[in-house]
Amino acid sequence: MPALAAALAVGLLVAGAALALTDAQVARGATVFEQSCATCHGPNGNDGFATPLKGTGTLVRFASTRELYDYTSATMPLAAEGSLTERQYLDVVAWLLAERGHATGAAELSLATLDDTPLHAGAMTTPTAATSPVATATAAPAPADMPTATPAPQGWPTTCVDLNDIVEAHLGNDDNVGIYQRVFGDGAEQGCQNDHRDDVRGVFGWAFGQPAPSADAGAQELAWPTDCVDLNDIVENHLGNHGNVGIYQRTFGDQAEAACRNDHREDVRGVFGWAFGVATSSAV
């Protein structure tokens, strides 16, 4: 299930709200997660290569349990979207709620109770005034100073800062979204390029006729996409084009990376020439 995306820092449990999940349902959901989700998200839900689902700053894109359910049932698991039953999707959402600190009760989570079951509970982390609004079925407005990533025009990042913000948001590192802009101001792009030159060279040498030393050769572990398919999936997910996540893998199988490179070679050359001493063409 590769992309239950990154996160509103966990909020306070709404006083008096119904807790519509049971121990039995949570146990079933754990089985669903192990069978259909752990390959990408890791056995604990926050230790795989896909977006973490638990802990501080996770699931920020979802204002409610219904939004989480709707997204999950429509787009997960990767390459088998919508393939589980309604009950299995409800069970795995119930498991995730329990893992995030919700207590269980006497009634199971159902389509009818999604709106009455708050997503962001306070047991997993210590809430703060700036990042932990009380969750209700209606999204609370984000604080004015909360950084947000801006979707890249035409689908692919146009600068180092664009890519950094998209990937940090994908990984749930919301405090790092916009960090170069805040720290360096007008020098944000140069600061990002200085930090990530080796990351880019390690991943995208293929677009410049240069061998990549190794995937993720830069210093930030797991912080940057490791190949063209990774970048495509991260950006498509970020833009909300969930049906396109995994499209190369589904369509081309073992040739997915080659097909992605054929499609996006000029995009990559247009954006990342700075890392190879090549003048970039127009950004994407």
QUINOR-V744835 format. One record per helix or strand of 3 or more residues. SS is the DSSP state (2 for helix, 1 for strand). FROM is the first residue (numbers start at 1). TO is the last residue. If there is no record, write none. Layout:
# QUINOR-V744835
SS/FROM/TO + SS/FROM/TO
This chain:
# QUINOR-V744835
2/23/36 + 2/38/41 + 2/65/75 + 2/86/99 + 2/111/116 + 2/153/155 + 2/160/171 + 2/174/176 + 2/179/208 + 2/228/238 + 2/242/244 + 2/247/276
